[in-house]
Amino acid sequence: MQDKGLDFKHKEVVNITNGKRLGYVQDVCADLETGMITSIIVPGSNKLLNMFNQGNDIIIPWQNIKCIGDDLILVEI
């Protein structure tokens, strides 16, 4: 799990609990002191209707990321 944050935007996020595709990574959050990624952000549902509202975004803590592949990130939420 040593991908660069920029590489994450091309990966689709899938919840392994229910198999639901959550979308592509929109952003990553990092601890500025350690430089480690703390979470990833995926746009929530109805992203077209709420284009200017970020309240629906799904924030996935790093510990919930189970596997990072070439084009897929598996999470458990």
DSSP file (Angstrom, degrees, kcal/mol; ACC not computed):
  #  RESIDUE AA STRUCTURE BP1 BP2  ACC     N-H-->O    O-->H-N    N-H-->O    O-->H-N    TCO  KAPPA ALPHA  PHI   PSI    X-CA   Y-CA   Z-CA
    1    1 A M              0   0    0      0, 0.0    68,-0.0     0, 0.0    66,-0.0   0.000 360.0 360.0 360.0  60.2    0.0    0.0    0.0
    2    2 A Q        +     0   0    0      2,-0.0     2,-0.1     0, 0.0     0, 0.0  -0.120 360.0 141.4-120.8  37.2    2.5    2.6   -1.1
    3    3 A D        -     0   0    0      1,-0.1     2,-0.2     2,-0.1     5,-0.0  -0.408  54.8-111.2 -73.1 154.4    0.6    4.3   -3.9
    4    4 A K    >>  -     0   0    0      1,-0.1     3,-0.9    -2,-0.1     4,-0.7  -0.581  26.8-115.6 -80.3 150.4    0.9    8.0   -4.3
    5    5 A G  G >4 S+     0   0    0      1,-0.3     3,-0.9    -2,-0.2     4,-0.5   0.838 114.5  58.4 -55.9 -36.2   -2.2   10.0   -3.5
    6    6 A L  G >4 S+     0   0    0      1,-0.2     3,-0.8     2,-0.2    -1,-0.3   0.830  98.9  58.9 -66.3 -30.6   -2.5   11.2   -7.2
    7    7 A D  G X4 S+     0   0    0     -3,-0.9     3,-1.2     1,-0.2    -1,-0.2   0.730  92.1  70.5 -69.2 -21.4   -2.7    7.5   -8.3
    8    8 A F  G X< S+     0   0    0     -3,-0.9     3,-2.1    -4,-0.7    17,-0.7   0.794  81.2  71.8 -67.8 -28.7   -5.8    7.0   -6.2
    9    9 A K  G <  S+     0   0    0     -3,-0.8    -1,-0.2    -4,-0.5    -2,-0.1   0.655  95.7  53.5 -65.6 -14.0   -8.0    9.1   -8.4
   10   10 A H  G <  S+     0   0    0     -3,-1.2     2,-0.4    -4,-0.2    -1,-0.3   0.243  93.0  92.9-102.0  11.8   -8.0    6.5  -11.1
   11   11 A K    <   -     0   0    0     -3,-2.1    14,-1.5    14,-0.1     2,-0.3  -0.893  69.2-135.7-112.3 135.6   -9.1    3.7   -8.8
   12   12 A E  E     -Ab  24  72A   0     59,-2.1    61,-3.0    -2,-0.4     2,-0.5  -0.666  18.7-136.9 -85.8 142.1  -12.7    2.6   -8.2
   13   13 A V  E     -Ab  23  73A   0     10,-3.6     9,-3.0    -2,-0.3    10,-0.9  -0.870  20.7-174.5-104.4 129.4  -13.8    1.9   -4.6
   14   14 A V  E     -Ab  21  74A   0     59,-2.7    61,-2.7    -2,-0.5     2,-0.7  -0.986  22.5-134.5-126.2 132.4  -15.9   -1.1   -3.8
   15   15 A N  E  >  - b   0  75A   0      5,-2.7     4,-2.1    -2,-0.4     3,-0.5  -0.756  11.3-160.8 -84.0 117.1  -17.4   -2.0   -0.5
   16   16 A I  T  4 S+     0   0    0     59,-3.3    60,-0.2    -2,-0.7    -1,-0.1   0.652  83.3  70.8 -75.8 -13.1  -16.7   -5.7    0.2
   17   17 A T  T  4 S+     0   0    0     58,-0.4    -1,-0.2     1,-0.1    59,-0.1   0.911 125.1   2.6 -67.6 -41.7  -19.5   -5.8    2.8
   18   18 A N  T  4 S-     0   0    0     -3,-0.5    -2,-0.2     2,-0.1    -1,-0.1   0.392  96.2-115.5-127.1   1.1  -22.3   -5.5    0.2
   19   19 A G     <  +     0   0    0     -4,-2.1     2,-0.2     1,-0.2    -3,-0.2   0.548  60.9 154.1  77.7   7.2  -20.4   -5.5   -3.1
   20   20 A K        -     0   0    0     -5,-0.4    -5,-2.7    -6,-0.1     2,-0.6  -0.491  45.0-129.9 -76.2 135.3  -21.6   -1.9   -3.9
   21   21 A R  E     -A   14   0A   0     -7,-0.2    -7,-0.2    -2,-0.2     3,-0.1  -0.741  21.2-172.6 -81.2 123.2  -19.5    0.2   -6.2
   22   22 A L  E     -     0   0A   0     -9,-3.0     2,-0.3    -2,-0.6    -8,-0.2   0.631  39.0-113.3 -94.5 -15.8  -18.9    3.5   -4.4
   23   23 A G  E     -A   13   0A   0    -10,-0.9   -10,-3.6    19,-0.1    -1,-0.3  -0.740  47.8 -37.7 115.7-166.0  -17.2    5.4   -7.3
   24   24 A Y  E     -A   12   0A   0     -2,-0.3   -12,-0.2   -12,-0.2   -15,-0.1  -0.696  67.9 -89.9-100.0 151.1  -13.8    6.8   -7.8
   25   25 A V        -     0   0    0    -14,-1.5    17,-0.2   -17,-0.7     3,-0.1  -0.365  37.2-175.6 -60.0 128.3  -11.6    8.4   -5.2
   26   26 A Q        -     0   0    0     15,-3.5     2,-0.3     1,-0.4    16,-0.2   0.800  63.6 -15.7 -93.4 -37.4  -12.2   12.1   -5.2
   27   27 A D  E     -D   41   0B   0     14,-1.5    14,-3.0   -19,-0.1    -1,-0.4  -0.975  55.9-133.4-160.0 165.2   -9.6   13.2   -2.7
   28   28 A V  E     -D   40   0B   0     -2,-0.3     2,-0.4    12,-0.2    12,-0.2  -0.957  13.4-145.5-126.0 149.4   -7.2   11.9    0.0
   29   29 A C  E     -D   39   0B   0     10,-2.8     9,-3.0    -2,-0.3    10,-1.5  -0.926  20.9-174.3-112.8 140.5   -6.6   13.2    3.5
   30   30 A A  E     -D   37   0B   0     -2,-0.4     2,-0.7     7,-0.3     7,-0.2  -0.948  32.5-112.7-135.0 153.7   -3.2   13.0    5.1
   31   31 A D     >  -     0   0    0      5,-2.8     4,-3.1    -2,-0.3     5,-0.4  -0.776  26.9-152.1 -81.1 117.3   -1.5   13.8    8.4
   32   32 A L  T  4 S+     0   0    0     -2,-0.7    -1,-0.1     1,-0.2     0, 0.0   0.764  90.6  53.4 -68.3 -24.4    0.8   16.7    7.6
   33   33 A E  T  4 S+     0   0    0      1,-0.1    -1,-0.2     3,-0.1    -2,-0.0   0.898 123.7  23.9 -76.2 -40.4    3.3   15.8   10.4
   34   34 A T  T  4 S-     0   0    0      2,-0.2    -2,-0.2    -3,-0.1    -1,-0.1   0.687  93.9-132.7 -98.2 -21.4    3.8   12.2    9.3
   35   35 A G     <  +     0   0    0     -4,-3.1     2,-0.3     1,-0.3    -3,-0.2   0.561  59.4 138.5  78.7   7.7    2.9   12.4    5.6
   36   36 A M        -     0   0    0     -5,-0.4    -5,-2.8     1,-0.1    -1,-0.3  -0.653  60.0-112.3 -90.1 142.8    0.7    9.3    6.0
   37   37 A I  E     -D   30   0B   0     -2,-0.3    -7,-0.3    -7,-0.2     3,-0.1  -0.551  30.7-178.2 -70.9 131.6   -2.7    9.0    4.3
   38   38 A T  E     -     0   0B   0     -9,-3.0    24,-2.8     1,-0.4    25,-0.3   0.692  61.3 -12.1-104.6 -25.7   -5.5    9.0    7.0
   39   39 A S  E     -DE  29  61B   0    -10,-1.5   -10,-2.8    22,-0.3    -1,-0.4  -0.985  54.6-130.2-165.1 164.6   -8.6    8.6    4.8
   40   40 A I  E     -DE  28  60B   0     20,-2.2    20,-3.1    -2,-0.3     2,-0.5  -0.907  19.9-140.6-120.1 154.3   -9.9    8.7    1.2
   41   41 A I  E     -DE  27  59B   0    -14,-3.0   -15,-3.5    -2,-0.3   -14,-1.5  -0.964  15.2-174.7-121.1 131.0  -13.0   10.5    0.1
   42   42 A V  E     - E   0  58B   0     16,-2.5    16,-3.5    -2,-0.5   -17,-0.1  -0.964  35.5-104.2-120.7 137.1  -15.5    9.2   -2.5
   43   43 A P        -     0   0    0      0, 0.0    14,-0.2     0, 0.0     4,-0.1  -0.356  40.1-129.0 -60.2 138.7  -18.4   11.3   -3.8
   44   44 A G        -     0   0    0      1,-0.2     3,-0.4     2,-0.1    13,-0.2  -0.042  39.6 -62.6 -76.6-174.3  -21.7   10.2   -2.3
   45   45 A S  S    S+     0   0    0     11,-0.3    -1,-0.2     1,-0.2     5,-0.1  -0.218 116.5  30.2 -68.8 161.8  -24.9    9.4   -4.1
   46   46 A N     >  +     0   0    0      1,-0.1     4,-2.1    -3,-0.1    -1,-0.2   0.854  69.0 160.5  57.8  39.8  -26.8   11.9   -6.2
   47   47 A K  T  4  +     0   0    0     -3,-0.4     6,-0.2     1,-0.2    -1,-0.1   0.779  69.9  53.8 -64.9 -25.7  -23.5   13.6   -7.1
   48   48 A L  T >4 S+     0   0    0      1,-0.2     3,-0.8     2,-0.1    -1,-0.2   0.897 111.2  44.1 -74.3 -39.2  -25.2   15.3  -10.2
   49   49 A L  T 34 S+     0   0    0      1,-0.2     3,-0.2    -3,-0.2    -2,-0.2   0.818 121.5  39.9 -72.9 -30.2  -28.0   16.7   -8.2
   50   50 A N  T >< S+     0   0    0     -4,-2.1     3,-1.5     1,-0.2    -1,-0.2  -0.288  70.9 144.3-113.4  46.4  -25.7   17.9   -5.4
   51   51 A M  T <  S+     0   0    0     -3,-0.8    -1,-0.2     1,-0.3    -2,-0.1   0.818  80.1  35.8 -57.9 -33.3  -22.8   19.1   -7.5
   52   52 A F  T 3  S+     0   0    0     -3,-0.2     2,-0.6    -4,-0.1    -1,-0.3   0.386 103.4  83.9-102.0   3.5  -22.1   22.0   -5.2
   53   53 A N    <   -     0   0    0     -3,-1.5     3,-0.5    -6,-0.2    -3,-0.1  -0.931  48.5-179.5-110.3 115.8  -23.0   20.1   -1.9
   54   54 A Q    >   +     0   0    0     -2,-0.6     3,-1.4     1,-0.2    -1,-0.1   0.279  57.7 102.3 -95.7  10.9  -20.2   18.0   -0.5
   55   55 A G  T 3  S+     0   0    0      1,-0.3    -1,-0.2    -5,-0.1    -2,-0.0   0.688  76.2  57.6 -67.2 -18.1  -22.3   16.8    2.4
   56   56 A N  T 3  S+     0   0    0     -3,-0.5   -11,-0.3    -6,-0.2    -1,-0.3   0.486  77.5 124.9 -91.0  -3.2  -22.9   13.5    0.7
   57   57 A D    <   -     0   0    0     -3,-1.4     2,-0.6   -13,-0.2   -12,-0.0  -0.229  58.7-132.3 -60.0 145.1  -19.2   12.6    0.4
   58   58 A I  E     -E   42   0B   0    -16,-3.5   -16,-2.5   -36,-0.1     2,-0.6  -0.896  15.4-158.6-101.9 118.6  -18.1    9.3    1.9
   59   59 A I  E     -E   41   0B   0     -2,-0.6   -18,-0.2   -18,-0.2   -20,-0.0  -0.878   7.5-165.4 -99.6 118.8  -15.0    9.5    4.1
   60   60 A I  E     -E   40   0B   0    -20,-3.1   -20,-2.2    -2,-0.6     5,-0.1  -0.909  16.1-132.9-110.4 112.3  -13.3    6.2    4.4
   61   61 A P  E >   -E   39   0B   0      0, 0.0     3,-2.1     0, 0.0     4,-0.3  -0.273  22.6-115.5 -61.8 148.9  -10.7    5.9    7.2
   62   62 A W  G >  S+     0   0    0    -24,-2.8     3,-1.8     1,-0.3   -23,-0.1   0.845 113.8  61.8 -54.8 -38.2   -7.4    4.2    6.2
   63   63 A Q  G 3  S+     0   0    0    -25,-0.3    -1,-0.3     1,-0.3   -24,-0.1   0.666  97.6  59.5 -66.8 -14.0   -8.0    1.3    8.5
   64   64 A N  G <  S+     0   0    0     -3,-2.1    12,-2.2    11,-0.1     2,-0.6   0.510  80.8  99.4 -89.8  -5.4  -11.1    0.4    6.5
   65   65 A I  E <   +C   75   0A   0     -3,-1.8    10,-0.2    -4,-0.3     3,-0.1  -0.732  46.7 175.3 -82.9 121.2   -9.1    0.0    3.3
   66   66 A K  E     +     0   0A   0      8,-2.7     2,-0.3    -2,-0.6     9,-0.2   0.766  60.8   4.9 -99.1 -30.8   -8.5   -3.8    2.9
   67   67 A C  E     -C   74   0A   0      7,-1.6     7,-3.0     2,-0.0     2,-0.5  -0.969  52.4-157.3-158.7 138.0   -6.8   -4.0   -0.5
   68   68 A I  E     +C   73   0A   0     -2,-0.3     5,-0.2     5,-0.2     2,-0.1  -0.971  22.9 176.5-120.4 117.2   -5.4   -1.7   -3.1
   69   69 A G        -     0   0    0      3,-3.7    -2,-0.0    -2,-0.5     0, 0.0  -0.330  48.8 -82.1-105.1-170.2   -5.1   -3.1   -6.6
   70   70 A D  S    S+     0   0    0      1,-0.2     3,-0.1    -2,-0.1    -1,-0.0   0.867 124.5   1.0 -63.0 -38.4   -4.0   -1.6  -10.0
   71   71 A D  S    S+     0   0    0      1,-0.1   -59,-2.1   -60,-0.1     2,-0.3   0.218 124.9  64.9-135.0  14.1   -7.5   -0.1  -10.6
   72   72 A L  E     -b   12   0A   0    -61,-0.3    -3,-3.7   -48,-0.0     2,-0.5  -0.996  51.9-160.2-144.5 142.7   -9.6   -1.0   -7.6
   73   73 A I  E     -bC  13  68A   0    -61,-3.0   -59,-2.7    -2,-0.3     2,-0.5  -0.992  15.3-152.6-122.7 123.3   -9.7   -0.3   -3.9
   74   74 A L  E     +bC  14  67A   0     -7,-3.0    -8,-2.7    -2,-0.5    -7,-1.6  -0.841  20.1 177.4 -97.6 128.5  -11.6   -2.7   -1.6
   75   75 A V  E     -bC  15  65A   0    -61,-2.7   -59,-3.3    -2,-0.5     2,-0.5  -0.852  25.9-139.9-126.1 161.8  -13.0   -1.2    1.6
   76   76 A E              0   0    0    -12,-2.2   -61,-0.1    -2,-0.3    -2,-0.0  -0.916 360.0 360.0-125.5 104.2  -15.1   -2.5    4.4
   77   77 A I              0   0    0     -2,-0.5    -1,-0.1   -17,-0.0   -62,-0.1   0.334 360.0 360.0-133.8 360.0  -17.7    0.0    5.6
